Amino acid sequence: MRTPEPPRPAPHGTIGQVSTPVPAPADTAAVRRHNLARVLRHIAAHGPCARTDAAAATGLVNASLTALAGELIERGLVREAGAVVSGGRGRPRRLLTLVPERVASIAVQITLERVEVMAADLGGEVLHRASVPHRAPYGDPEPLAAGVAREIAVAERAVRASRPGAHLARAVIAMAAPVVGPAQIVAAAIDFGWQRTDLGALVRAHLPDFAAPVDIVNDANVAALAEYHARHGAYDPGAGELPETVAYIKADTGVGGGLLIGGRVHAGAHGSAGEIGHMPLALDGPACACGARGCLAVYVGPEPLTAAAGLAELAAVHGVDAALAELDRLLLAEDPTAVAALAAAGTTLGAAVLAVSGLTDAGEVILGGYLADWSTWLAPGIETALAGRRAVAPHLEPVVVPGVLGADATLKGALQAAREATLDDPTSVPGV
């Protein structure tokens, strides 16, 4: 067995789409920005800490560390927090600590029926929370973009009221679709009937006075990142080897997924790596909106799953969210039709786990959304699907676990991505 790996750093670089390390800085300004990030990250992770300790941990000389810490203090990101007496006769060492209230970010998740919003500071303290129905028309992104912009403006006012001195770093919008390239183009939002869409530009057009960047990310990617760090962020080497490759499968707004390699999101050539929902499992299966047949989404997506439980009419009249809530009630009541629907979905999900593990050799598969909530009822079907492979090659079977963050995984992942962007570039925060 290999020696357990140490905790991996949080992803750096482009929000939600990281698959390669940040290149080495090439000029003086970039070197300083890079070193500021190293110091800020150390203080955020290990503060309060003395300057000498931060210098030793980052490999910077004391004079450089002192100058960098001074700049971080000027930007309001760090402050002195008391002092400790060392073992010798020297003066007490002044400690540095992060100022989490200095920076705030806004996260938005777009679901089939609602716009979910959360604003928080660098320490994760929630400053605003809202859930608003959008009733956006199928095939036209403009009304939804206008609604999202309204909610961002509301969140900004809430942040200004609760944190008057905070720097609003960015708004991060999580969308159930592949997001491509530096321009963050939504490639194809199948559940919304969109083709290639510059959602960020549409939202920004309704926010002329919003000074912070607006980023678009894939919802499953940031949820995967959040769930991974929730499980492995405080990694204990004594607990075993950290998984090199982790797959994430979630179901809420349709069925999606993400792929993490070495603790980083692997987005692929077109931003769609890990899009497990549109992995064909039966070539003669039901037609999928993506153009293929027998995709995982047509078996475990919200509409087919509630229909299998006898709730199609409820979904048509009152919406998918109402049907999912009723399915949850029926499962808790051990309704035989609902339990059978979940068992069948579990078998299909198990087939997807086999396909994903065969392609990626994932050591761990995390279930998110209602797949995590209903893992108890899905587990028998998953076990049935995995039994044959386990009998032949048990050492190749991934660990399948439910996520721990619940319905807020995507929002927390988007806020984490925004936090990482600030830690990567402290110069984006102006002086106080």
C-alpha positions as CSV (number, residue, x, y, z in Angstrom):
1,M,0.0,0.0,0.0
2,R,1.2,3.5,-0.8
3,T,2.0,5.9,2.0
4,P,-1.2,8.0,2.6
5,E,-1.0,11.4,0.8
6,P,-1.2,14.7,2.7
7,P,-4.2,16.9,2.4
8,R,-4.4,18.5,-1.1
9,P,-4.7,22.2,-1.4
10,A,-8.0,23.6,-2.6
11,P,-8.2,24.3,-6.3
12,H,-6.7,27.5,-7.7
13,G,-7.3,29.4,-11.0
14,T,-10.5,29.6,-13.1
15,I,-13.6,29.2,-11.0
16,G,-15.2,25.7,-11.1
17,Q,-13.1,24.5,-14.1
18,V,-9.7,23.7,-12.7
19,S,-7.8,20.7,-14.1
20,T,-4.2,22.0,-14.3
21,P,-1.9,23.7,-11.8
22,V,-1.5,27.5,-12.0
23,P,1.6,28.3,-14.1
24,A,4.6,29.8,-12.4
25,P,4.5,33.7,-12.2
26,A,6.7,35.3,-14.9
27,D,6.9,39.0,-13.8
28,T,7.4,41.0,-10.7
29,A,3.8,41.8,-10.1
30,A,2.7,38.2,-10.7
31,V,5.4,37.0,-8.3
32,R,4.2,39.4,-5.6
33,R,0.6,38.3,-6.2
34,H,1.6,34.7,-6.0
35,N,3.5,35.2,-2.7
36,L,0.6,37.2,-1.2
37,A,-1.6,34.3,-2.0
38,R,0.8,31.9,-0.3
39,V,0.9,34.0,2.8
40,L,-2.9,34.6,2.9
41,R,-3.7,30.9,2.4
42,H,-1.3,29.9,5.2
43,I,-2.9,32.4,7.6
44,A,-6.4,31.4,6.5
45,A,-5.6,27.7,7.2
46,H,-3.3,28.0,10.3
47,G,-3.9,31.4,11.9
48,P,-3.5,33.0,14.3
49,C,0.2,32.5,13.6
50,A,3.4,34.4,14.0
51,R,5.2,36.0,11.0
52,T,8.2,33.7,11.6
53,D,6.0,30.6,11.5
54,A,4.3,31.8,8.3
55,A,7.8,32.5,6.8
56,A,9.0,29.1,7.6
57,A,5.9,27.4,6.2
58,T,5.9,29.3,2.9
59,G,9.6,29.3,2.4
60,L,9.8,33.1,2.3
61,V,12.5,35.1,4.1
62,N,11.3,37.0,7.2
63,A,11.7,40.5,5.5
64,S,9.6,39.5,2.6
65,L,7.0,37.9,4.8
66,T,6.8,41.1,6.9
67,A,6.3,43.2,3.8
68,L,3.6,40.9,2.4
69,A,1.8,40.7,5.7
70,G,1.8,44.4,5.8
71,E,0.1,44.6,2.5
72,L,-2.5,42.1,3.5
73,I,-3.2,44.2,6.6
74,E,-3.5,47.3,4.5
75,R,-6.1,45.5,2.3
76,G,-8.0,44.5,5.5
77,L,-7.6,40.8,4.8
78,V,-5.4,40.2,7.8
79,R,-5.1,41.8,11.3
80,E,-2.9,41.3,14.3
81,A,-4.5,39.2,17.0
82,G,-2.5,39.5,20.2
83,A,0.9,38.1,20.9
84,V,2.6,35.1,22.4
85,V,5.8,34.9,24.4
86,S,8.5,32.6,22.9
87,G,10.6,30.3,24.9
88,G,13.6,32.6,24.8
89,R,14.2,36.2,25.9
90,G,13.0,37.8,22.7
91,R,10.0,40.1,22.4
92,P,6.6,38.5,22.2
93,R,5.6,37.4,18.7
94,R,2.6,39.2,17.3
95,L,0.1,36.9,15.7
96,L,-1.7,37.3,12.4
97,T,-5.2,36.1,11.7
98,L,-7.7,36.3,8.8
99,V,-10.4,38.9,8.7
100,P,-13.3,36.9,7.3
101,E,-15.8,39.7,7.3
102,R,-13.6,41.8,5.0
103,V,-14.9,39.9,1.8
104,A,-18.3,38.6,0.9
105,S,-19.5,36.7,-2.2
106,I,-22.9,35.8,-3.6
107,A,-23.8,32.3,-4.8
108,V,-26.8,31.6,-7.1
109,Q,-28.1,28.1,-8.0
110,I,-30.7,27.9,-10.9
111,T,-33.0,24.9,-10.6
112,L,-36.0,23.9,-12.7
113,E,-38.4,25.9,-10.6
114,R,-36.4,28.2,-8.3
115,V,-33.5,30.6,-7.9
116,E,-31.6,29.7,-4.8
117,V,-29.3,32.5,-3.4
118,M,-26.8,32.6,-0.5
119,A,-24.3,35.3,0.4
120,A,-21.5,34.6,2.9
121,D,-18.2,36.0,4.0
122,L,-14.8,34.4,3.8
123,G,-15.4,32.5,7.0
124,G,-18.6,31.0,5.7
125,E,-21.0,33.1,7.8
126,V,-24.3,33.4,5.9
127,L,-25.3,37.0,5.4
128,H,-28.3,36.4,3.1
129,R,-30.5,33.5,2.0
130,A,-33.4,33.4,-0.4
131,S,-35.3,30.9,-2.5
132,V,-37.5,32.4,-5.2
133,P,-39.7,30.7,-7.8
134,H,-38.8,31.8,-11.3
135,R,-41.4,30.3,-13.7
136,A,-39.0,31.0,-16.6
137,P,-40.2,29.9,-20.1
138,Y,-38.6,26.9,-21.7
139,G,-36.1,27.8,-24.4
140,D,-35.6,31.5,-23.6
141,P,-32.8,32.4,-21.1
142,E,-33.5,36.1,-21.0
143,P,-36.4,36.2,-18.4
144,L,-34.4,33.9,-16.2
145,A,-31.3,36.0,-16.5
146,A,-33.4,39.1,-15.5
147,G,-34.7,37.2,-12.5
148,V,-31.3,36.1,-11.4
149,A,-30.0,39.7,-11.7
150,R,-32.8,40.9,-9.5
151,E,-31.9,38.4,-6.8
152,I,-28.2,39.3,-7.0
153,A,-29.2,42.9,-6.5
154,V,-31.3,42.0,-3.4
155,A,-28.4,39.9,-2.0
156,E,-25.9,42.8,-2.6
157,R,-28.2,45.2,-0.6
158,A,-28.3,42.6,2.2
159,V,-24.5,42.3,2.2
160,R,-24.1,46.1,2.3
161,A,-26.5,46.3,5.2
162,S,-24.9,43.6,7.3
163,R,-21.2,44.2,6.3
164,P,-20.9,47.9,5.5
165,G,-17.1,47.7,5.1
166,A,-17.0,44.4,3.2
167,H,-15.6,44.1,-0.3
168,L,-18.1,42.2,-2.5
169,A,-15.7,39.9,-4.4
170,R,-18.0,38.3,-7.0
171,A,-21.3,36.6,-7.8
172,V,-21.1,32.9,-8.9
173,I,-24.0,31.4,-10.8
174,A,-24.3,27.6,-10.8
175,M,-26.1,26.2,-13.8
176,A,-27.1,22.7,-14.6
177,A,-25.2,22.5,-17.9
178,P,-21.6,22.2,-19.2
179,V,-19.8,25.6,-18.9
180,V,-17.1,26.1,-21.5
181,G,-13.8,28.0,-21.6
182,P,-12.6,31.3,-20.1
183,A,-15.8,33.0,-21.4
184,Q,-17.9,30.6,-19.3
185,I,-20.4,29.9,-22.0
186,V,-23.3,27.6,-21.2
187,A,-22.8,25.0,-23.9
188,A,-26.3,23.3,-23.8
189,A,-28.8,23.5,-20.9
190,I,-30.9,20.6,-21.9
191,D,-33.4,20.9,-19.0
192,F,-34.0,24.5,-19.9
193,G,-34.1,24.2,-23.7
194,W,-31.1,26.5,-24.2
195,Q,-28.4,26.1,-26.8
196,R,-25.1,27.9,-26.6
197,T,-25.7,30.8,-24.2
198,D,-23.6,33.6,-22.7
199,L,-25.6,33.6,-19.5
200,G,-23.1,35.9,-17.7
201,A,-23.5,38.6,-20.3
202,L,-27.3,38.4,-20.1
203,V,-27.2,38.7,-16.3
204,R,-24.6,41.5,-16.3
205,A,-26.8,43.5,-18.7
206,H,-29.4,43.8,-15.9
207,L,-26.8,44.8,-13.4
208,P,-25.2,48.0,-14.7
209,D,-24.1,49.1,-11.3
210,F,-22.7,45.8,-10.1
211,A,-19.0,46.2,-9.9
212,A,-18.0,42.7,-9.0
213,P,-17.3,39.9,-11.6
214,V,-20.2,37.5,-12.4
215,D,-19.0,33.9,-13.0
216,I,-20.9,31.0,-14.4
217,V,-20.1,27.5,-13.2
218,N,-21.4,24.0,-13.7
219,D,-23.6,23.2,-10.6
220,A,-22.4,19.6,-10.3
221,N,-18.7,20.5,-10.5
222,V,-18.9,23.0,-7.6
223,A,-21.2,20.6,-5.6
224,A,-18.6,17.8,-6.2
225,L,-15.8,20.1,-5.0
226,A,-17.8,21.1,-1.8
227,E,-18.7,17.5,-1.0
228,Y,-15.1,16.3,-1.6
229,H,-13.7,18.9,0.8
230,A,-16.5,18.2,3.3
231,R,-15.3,14.6,3.4
232,H,-11.6,15.0,2.9
233,G,-10.7,18.7,3.7
234,A,-9.6,17.7,7.2
235,Y,-7.9,14.5,6.0
236,D,-6.5,12.2,8.7
237,P,-3.6,10.1,7.3
238,G,-4.5,7.4,9.8
239,A,-7.9,7.0,8.2
240,G,-6.4,5.5,5.0
241,E,-5.4,6.6,1.6
242,L,-6.9,9.7,0.1
243,P,-8.8,8.8,-3.2
244,E,-7.0,10.0,-6.3
245,T,-10.1,10.0,-8.4
246,V,-13.6,10.8,-7.2
247,A,-16.8,10.7,-9.2
248,Y,-19.9,12.7,-8.1
249,I,-23.5,11.8,-9.2
250,K,-26.3,14.1,-8.2
251,A,-30.0,14.4,-9.0
252,D,-32.1,17.5,-8.4
253,T,-32.4,19.7,-11.5
254,G,-32.0,16.7,-13.7
255,V,-29.1,14.3,-13.3
256,G,-25.5,15.5,-13.4
257,G,-22.1,14.8,-12.1
258,G,-18.5,15.8,-11.7
259,L,-15.1,14.2,-11.8
260,L,-12.3,15.2,-9.4
261,I,-8.7,14.1,-10.0
262,G,-6.2,14.9,-7.3
263,G,-8.7,17.0,-5.6
264,R,-9.3,19.2,-8.6
265,V,-12.3,19.4,-11.0
266,H,-11.5,17.8,-14.3
267,A,-13.8,19.6,-16.8
268,G,-12.6,17.9,-20.0
269,A,-12.3,19.4,-23.5
270,H,-15.8,20.8,-23.6
271,G,-16.6,21.4,-20.0
272,S,-18.7,18.2,-19.8
273,A,-16.4,15.7,-18.2
274,G,-18.3,13.8,-15.5
275,E,-21.8,14.6,-17.0
276,I,-23.0,11.2,-15.9
277,G,-26.7,12.0,-16.4
278,H,-26.3,11.7,-20.1
279,M,-24.3,8.5,-20.1
280,P,-26.3,5.9,-22.2
281,L,-27.0,2.8,-20.2
282,A,-29.4,1.1,-22.7
283,L,-29.2,1.7,-26.4
284,D,-32.8,0.7,-26.9
285,G,-34.0,2.7,-23.8
286,P,-36.3,5.7,-23.7
287,A,-35.3,8.8,-25.8
288,C,-33.4,11.5,-23.9
289,A,-33.6,15.2,-24.6
290,C,-29.8,15.2,-25.2
291,G,-30.4,13.2,-28.4
292,A,-29.3,9.8,-27.1
293,R,-31.3,6.9,-25.7
294,G,-31.4,5.2,-22.4
295,C,-29.4,7.8,-20.5
296,L,-29.2,7.7,-16.7
297,A,-31.3,10.8,-16.6
298,V,-34.3,9.1,-18.1
299,Y,-34.4,6.6,-15.3
300,V,-33.4,8.5,-12.1
301,G,-34.2,12.1,-13.1
302,P,-37.0,13.9,-11.2
303,E,-39.8,13.4,-13.7
304,P,-39.2,9.7,-14.5
305,L,-38.6,8.8,-10.9
306,T,-41.7,10.5,-9.6
307,A,-43.7,9.0,-12.5
308,A,-42.4,5.5,-11.6
309,A,-43.7,6.2,-8.0
310,G,-47.2,7.0,-9.4
311,L,-46.8,10.8,-9.0
312,A,-46.8,12.0,-12.7
313,E,-50.1,13.8,-12.3
314,L,-49.0,15.6,-9.2
315,A,-45.9,16.7,-10.9
316,A,-47.8,18.0,-13.9
317,V,-50.3,20.0,-11.8
318,H,-48.2,21.2,-8.9
319,G,-44.6,20.9,-10.2
320,V,-41.7,18.5,-9.7
321,D,-40.7,19.9,-6.3
322,A,-44.1,19.0,-4.9
323,A,-43.9,15.5,-6.4
324,L,-40.4,15.0,-4.9
325,A,-41.7,16.1,-1.5
326,E,-44.6,13.6,-1.8
327,L,-42.2,10.9,-2.9
328,D,-40.1,11.6,0.2
329,R,-43.2,11.2,2.4
330,L,-44.2,8.0,0.7
331,L,-40.7,6.5,1.2
332,L,-40.8,7.4,4.9
333,A,-44.2,5.6,5.1
334,E,-42.7,2.6,3.3
335,D,-45.2,2.8,0.5
336,P,-44.5,-0.3,-1.7
337,T,-44.8,1.6,-5.1
338,A,-42.4,4.3,-3.9
339,V,-39.9,1.7,-2.5
340,A,-40.0,-0.3,-5.7
341,A,-39.4,2.8,-7.8
342,L,-36.3,3.6,-5.7
343,A,-35.0,0.0,-5.9
344,A,-35.3,0.0,-9.7
345,A,-33.6,3.4,-9.8
346,G,-30.8,2.0,-7.5
347,T,-30.1,-0.9,-9.9
348,T,-29.8,1.6,-12.8
349,L,-27.6,3.9,-10.7
350,G,-25.4,0.9,-9.9
351,A,-24.9,0.2,-13.6
352,A,-23.8,3.8,-14.0
353,V,-21.4,3.4,-11.0
354,L,-19.9,0.3,-12.8
355,A,-19.5,2.3,-16.1
356,V,-17.9,5.3,-14.3
357,S,-15.5,3.1,-12.3
358,G,-14.5,1.2,-15.4
359,L,-13.7,4.4,-17.3
360,T,-12.1,6.5,-14.5
361,D,-11.1,3.9,-11.9
362,A,-12.7,6.2,-9.3
363,G,-11.9,5.1,-5.8
364,E,-15.0,6.8,-4.4
365,V,-18.4,7.7,-5.8
366,I,-20.3,10.4,-3.9
367,L,-24.1,10.6,-4.3
368,G,-25.7,14.1,-4.1
369,G,-29.1,15.7,-4.2
370,Y,-32.0,13.4,-3.5
371,L,-29.7,10.5,-4.3
372,A,-28.0,11.2,-1.0
373,D,-31.3,11.8,0.8
374,W,-32.7,8.5,-0.4
375,S,-29.5,6.4,-0.4
376,T,-31.1,4.0,2.1
377,W,-33.8,3.0,-0.5
378,L,-31.3,3.1,-3.4
379,A,-28.7,0.9,-1.7
380,P,-30.3,-2.5,-2.4
381,G,-30.5,-1.9,-6.1
382,I,-26.9,-0.5,-6.2
383,E,-25.7,-3.6,-4.3
384,T,-27.5,-5.9,-6.8
385,A,-25.8,-4.1,-9.7
386,L,-22.3,-4.3,-8.1
387,A,-22.5,-7.9,-6.9
388,G,-21.3,-9.6,-10.0
389,R,-18.2,-7.4,-10.4
390,R,-17.5,-7.7,-6.7
391,A,-17.5,-11.5,-7.0
392,V,-14.9,-11.4,-9.7
393,A,-12.7,-8.3,-8.7
394,P,-13.7,-6.9,-5.3
395,H,-10.5,-4.8,-5.2
396,L,-11.8,-2.7,-8.2
397,E,-15.1,-1.7,-6.6
398,P,-15.4,2.0,-5.6
399,V,-16.7,3.1,-2.3
400,V,-20.2,4.5,-2.8
401,V,-21.2,7.1,-0.1
402,P,-23.9,9.7,0.3
403,G,-22.9,13.4,0.3
404,V,-23.1,15.2,3.6
405,L,-24.0,18.8,2.6
406,G,-27.6,18.2,1.6
407,A,-29.5,20.6,-0.6
408,D,-27.0,23.4,-0.1
409,A,-24.0,21.5,-1.6
410,T,-24.1,23.6,-4.9
411,L,-24.4,26.9,-3.1
412,K,-21.7,26.1,-0.7
413,G,-19.5,24.9,-3.6
414,A,-20.1,28.1,-5.5
415,L,-19.2,30.2,-2.4
416,Q,-16.1,28.0,-1.9
417,A,-15.0,28.7,-5.5
418,A,-15.5,32.4,-4.9
419,R,-13.4,32.2,-1.7
420,E,-10.6,30.4,-3.6
421,A,-10.6,33.1,-6.2
422,T,-10.0,35.7,-3.4
423,L,-7.3,33.7,-1.8
424,D,-5.6,33.2,-5.2
425,D,-5.5,37.0,-5.8
426,P,-5.5,39.1,-2.7
427,T,-4.7,42.2,-4.9
428,S,-8.3,42.0,-6.1
429,V,-9.3,43.4,-2.7
430,P,-8.7,47.1,-2.4
431,G,-7.1,48.8,0.5
432,V,-9.2,50.0,3.5
